[in-house]
Amino acid sequence: MVGPYGDWVKHAVEPGAALVPEVDGVRVVAAGRHELLRRVPDCLADVFRIGSTAPGAYSRAGVWS
């Protein structure tokens, strides 16, 4: 998959799977599973990044410790 800014990720799908475009991602429909792949918003990625100083990361640290 190639993102809007040229970033890419390799995602293995089983033979016979169908890729269905959605407004915010792509749906992968296969015989044994159904997935929705979409881009993670930057604000959410900032919270979960290692060593993050984003405000949400401090809230998350209190929950997990």
Protein Blocks (a to p, Z undefined) as FASTA:
>chain_A
ZZfkopacdddddehiacdddfklccdddfkbccddddddfklmmmmpghiabfklmmmm
mmmZZ
